[in-house]
Amino acid sequence: MVAKFVHKIAKKNEIKPENAKIIDFGCGTGLIGKYLQKSGYKNIVGLDISPNMLEECSNSGVYSELHEHAIGEDPNNLPCAMRNYFDFCVCTGLINNNYMDYLLFEEMLLSVKKGGFVVFAARYSFMGKYWYDKIIKEMHENGRWKLIATDTHFKYDKLECVSIGRFSKTPSKVYVFQKTQEELN
């Protein structure tokens, strides 16, 4: 769903896939990158805290760069070359149950250039009033980003039954925000 939204927004904003610069926060095995590559995206940078996941991700051959980075701990640690640079920041599977500090959103916003897009997915229940809604609303009210689109879908929607082991059809939501002002380096 995240890759579909990136492609939809890129098309609407006349950003050619081969020219789009994308950063994938918590890239893991590279699943988002694989879907983006199918639509022609080539300039994808992956960040992850785990060297093992980065090694797995490198096997996909999709990412132009991979970097070990502790996401959401301190936006000041984001390398200068990755600030106000990307057309898209994507993320899925990283935002859950208040596991990540709100600084994750600061770092996402810092990575995209003015007019760029932050596209992420999370379980619907993880975004509620007890978790991240307050910071997302504050960033909007402060004019730092604006909500462009959302979509609710089911994670593990291909399951033929209600659940298998720890996997069950789970309501999830994709968010698309556009950066409205330049962030200080």
Buried (B, 14 or more C-beta within 10 A) or exposed (E): BBBBBBBEBBEEBEBEBEEBBBBBBBBBBBBBBBBBBEBEBBBBBBBBBEEEBBEBBEEBEBBEEBBEBEBBBEBEEBEEEBBBBBBBBBBBBBBBEEEBBBBBBBBBBBBBBEEBBBBBBBBBBBBEEEBBEEBBEEBBEEEBBEEBBEEEBEBEEEBEEEEEEEEEBBEBBBBBBBBBEEBEE
